[in-house]
Amino acid sequence: MTLLETTYRQLRCAGLVHCAEEFSRYYLGKNSNWYAYQKHTGRDYSVNAAIQCLRSIRSKQHSNELSKAQVEALQRVEQRMIAHLNMQHCIAEVC
């Protein structure tokens, strides 16, 4: 399973996203079918999509409407995204 699929599943289980189309649009900044296509072809994040997802996750962490479990899920995903960007693309910092 790719990090892309893992991220989607974690966000969905935490109630932060309801469907793959919503994940593609609101977390990745892509068209609604992007996740489905990436999954179908066995691809993982592009650099651009990974950075956008990390930025989206960070911005959502500050919402007062989130439960403790949702904030913790976002933090876990954030750490995995940072590690992925560092290991796969040699990106040490994302602002």
Backbone bond lengths (Angstrom), bond angles and torsions (degrees), N, CA, C in turn:
res aa  C-N    CA-C-N  psi(-1)  N-CA   C-N-CA  omega(-1)  CA-C   N-CA-C  phi
1 M - - - 1.453 - - 1.535 108.30 -
2 T 1.312 116.52 134.82 1.461 121.62 -178.92 1.531 110.85 -78.41
3 L 1.321 115.16 163.83 1.465 119.93 175.54 1.525 109.96 -62.87
4 L 1.298 117.57 -34.92 1.467 121.88 177.56 1.530 110.31 -58.24
5 E 1.323 116.60 -48.63 1.463 120.73 179.26 1.527 111.58 -65.71
6 T 1.315 116.45 -40.99 1.465 120.92 178.98 1.521 110.73 -62.32
7 T 1.313 116.46 -43.97 1.462 121.09 179.54 1.520 110.75 -60.44
8 Y 1.321 116.27 -48.36 1.460 120.11 179.61 1.532 110.76 -58.36
9 R 1.312 116.57 -46.94 1.473 119.99 -178.35 1.522 112.23 -62.49
10 Q 1.328 116.66 -40.71 1.465 119.60 179.32 1.524 111.28 -65.46
11 L 1.319 116.55 -43.24 1.461 119.94 179.42 1.528 110.71 -66.27
12 R 1.305 116.79 -38.34 1.470 120.27 179.42 1.532 110.99 -68.51
13 C 1.315 117.14 -43.24 1.467 120.33 178.77 1.524 111.97 -63.32
14 A 1.332 116.69 -29.89 1.467 121.02 179.27 1.527 111.87 -84.00
15 G 1.334 116.83 -3.16 1.463 120.24 179.91 1.518 113.34 76.40
16 L 1.324 116.70 22.22 1.463 121.07 -179.18 1.524 112.77 -91.73
17 V 1.306 115.91 -15.40 1.458 121.92 178.09 1.528 106.62 -148.56
18 H 1.325 116.33 143.27 1.471 120.02 -175.09 1.521 114.00 -98.74
19 C 1.326 117.22 -24.22 1.462 120.02 -177.96 1.526 109.68 -155.17
20 A 1.322 115.28 166.28 1.462 120.88 -178.93 1.524 111.94 -63.79
21 E 1.323 116.42 -34.17 1.467 119.86 179.31 1.523 110.77 -63.94
22 E 1.315 116.34 -41.21 1.467 121.49 178.09 1.534 110.27 -65.56
23 F 1.312 116.78 -40.85 1.465 121.63 176.77 1.526 110.39 -59.66
24 S 1.317 116.31 -46.61 1.468 120.32 179.86 1.526 112.17 -59.63
25 R 1.316 116.01 -44.14 1.468 120.00 -176.55 1.517 112.98 -75.39
26 Y 1.338 116.94 -51.77 1.459 120.59 -168.44 1.521 115.09 -88.93
27 Y 1.306 118.05 -24.64 1.463 119.70 178.82 1.520 112.33 -102.35
28 L 1.328 117.07 -31.38 1.461 120.40 -174.90 1.519 113.83 -106.08
29 G 1.336 117.21 -14.30 1.463 120.26 -179.30 1.520 112.47 67.88
30 K 1.314 116.49 29.75 1.471 122.15 -177.80 1.521 109.49 -115.24
31 N 1.344 116.06 177.32 1.466 118.40 175.62 1.520 109.51 -71.21
32 S 1.302 116.41 163.89 1.465 121.13 -170.90 1.532 114.15 -65.02
33 N 1.308 118.88 -18.19 1.464 121.36 -179.02 1.527 113.39 -98.30
34 W 1.302 118.17 0.65 1.462 121.77 -173.93 1.523 112.05 -59.53
35 Y 1.321 117.24 -49.50 1.470 120.14 -179.67 1.529 111.15 -59.36
36 A 1.308 116.94 -45.96 1.467 120.76 -178.61 1.527 110.98 -59.54
37 Y 1.316 116.95 -41.57 1.461 120.44 179.92 1.529 110.67 -66.79
38 Q 1.331 117.03 -44.88 1.463 120.76 179.02 1.529 110.54 -60.18
39 K 1.303 117.28 -43.14 1.456 121.74 179.59 1.527 110.72 -64.94
40 H 1.317 116.33 -44.83 1.474 121.37 -179.75 1.526 111.80 -60.25
41 T 1.321 116.83 -39.23 1.464 120.47 -177.83 1.531 112.74 -89.75
42 G 1.340 117.47 -0.74 1.457 121.03 177.65 1.514 114.09 75.94
43 R 1.301 117.00 21.59 1.461 121.24 -178.75 1.521 111.06 -92.81
44 D 1.308 113.77 157.43 1.453 120.67 177.02 1.531 107.77 -106.56
45 Y 1.310 116.10 -164.34 1.464 121.48 179.49 1.522 112.27 -59.47
46 S 1.318 116.42 142.80 1.455 120.86 162.40 1.526 105.45 -82.18
47 V 1.307 118.68 164.81 1.462 121.07 178.85 1.521 109.89 -59.07
48 N 1.311 116.16 -46.28 1.464 121.35 -179.17 1.530 111.48 -59.83
49 A 1.303 117.19 -46.27 1.464 121.04 -178.67 1.528 111.23 -66.34
50 A 1.327 117.41 -39.05 1.463 120.62 179.01 1.522 111.36 -64.36
51 I 1.320 116.66 -42.36 1.464 120.45 178.54 1.520 110.49 -66.11
52 Q 1.315 117.06 -43.11 1.469 120.15 178.91 1.526 111.00 -63.37
53 C 1.316 117.01 -40.95 1.462 120.89 178.77 1.528 110.01 -62.97
54 L 1.308 117.46 -44.28 1.458 121.28 178.57 1.533 111.02 -60.71
55 R 1.302 116.88 -43.99 1.469 120.32 178.09 1.532 111.33 -63.74
56 S 1.315 117.21 -41.02 1.466 120.98 178.72 1.523 111.09 -64.12
57 I 1.310 115.82 -42.95 1.461 120.46 179.17 1.520 110.63 -61.80
58 R 1.317 115.89 -45.10 1.471 119.68 179.78 1.521 112.06 -62.96
59 S 1.309 117.25 -39.16 1.466 119.27 -179.16 1.525 111.33 -70.64
60 K 1.322 117.67 -32.65 1.463 120.92 -179.14 1.526 112.56 -76.09
61 Q 1.325 117.93 -22.72 1.459 121.48 -178.41 1.524 112.82 -62.62
62 H 1.306 117.59 -22.14 1.464 121.62 -175.75 1.524 113.66 -91.51
63 S 1.313 117.30 4.90 1.456 121.27 -179.78 1.525 110.29 -73.78
64 N 1.305 115.92 134.82 1.466 121.39 177.57 1.521 112.19 -76.42
65 E 1.320 117.67 -10.69 1.459 122.13 -176.62 1.524 113.54 -86.02
66 L 1.323 117.43 -3.99 1.461 121.18 -175.78 1.522 111.60 -87.60
67 S 1.318 114.88 145.97 1.460 120.35 173.50 1.529 108.81 -79.45
68 K 1.315 115.71 167.90 1.464 120.72 178.05 1.535 110.26 -60.78
69 A 1.317 116.86 -40.95 1.466 121.62 179.81 1.536 111.12 -63.58
70 Q 1.319 117.19 -37.92 1.457 120.56 178.52 1.531 111.25 -68.10
71 V 1.315 116.99 -41.64 1.473 120.57 177.73 1.526 109.58 -63.01
72 E 1.313 117.00 -42.06 1.468 120.63 178.59 1.527 111.34 -64.22
73 A 1.318 117.25 -38.89 1.471 120.69 177.14 1.524 110.34 -63.24
74 L 1.318 116.84 -43.11 1.465 120.57 177.89 1.525 111.15 -63.06
75 Q 1.305 117.48 -38.94 1.466 120.89 178.82 1.525 111.59 -65.78
76 R 1.326 116.95 -40.19 1.470 120.32 177.53 1.526 110.80 -63.89
77 V 1.319 116.00 -44.56 1.461 120.26 179.19 1.521 110.23 -64.08
78 E 1.326 116.69 -41.75 1.471 120.61 178.69 1.527 110.80 -57.34
79 Q 1.319 117.45 -46.37 1.467 120.73 -179.30 1.522 111.94 -62.65
80 R 1.320 116.89 -39.97 1.472 120.06 177.54 1.528 111.58 -66.40
81 M 1.325 116.28 -38.42 1.466 120.04 179.37 1.527 110.66 -65.89
82 I 1.315 117.04 -42.28 1.462 121.19 178.49 1.532 110.03 -61.44
83 A 1.324 116.64 -45.78 1.463 120.63 179.21 1.531 110.95 -62.74
84 H 1.327 117.21 -42.01 1.469 121.73 178.96 1.527 110.69 -61.15
85 L 1.315 116.74 -48.79 1.465 120.29 -179.18 1.524 111.20 -62.74
86 N 1.310 116.60 -37.83 1.457 120.28 -179.92 1.528 111.19 -69.79
87 M 1.331 117.52 -47.90 1.448 121.19 -175.43 1.528 113.27 -74.96
88 Q 1.332 117.18 -42.12 1.458 120.39 -174.05 1.532 113.81 -87.24
89 H 1.331 116.08 -28.33 1.466 118.78 -173.31 1.526 113.84 -128.63
90 C 1.333 116.80 5.94 1.471 122.82 178.63 1.528 112.52 55.98
91 I 1.332 116.28 35.75 1.453 121.91 176.99 1.520 107.16 -101.45
92 A 1.327 116.45 116.01 1.453 120.88 -174.72 1.512 113.56 -90.83
93 E 1.317 118.01 -26.94 1.473 121.22 -174.52 1.512 109.88 -143.94
94 V 1.334 115.49 136.83 1.456 122.19 174.54 1.518 107.31 -126.78
95 C 1.304 116.06 123.52 1.466 120.59 -179.52 1.500 110.60 -95.76
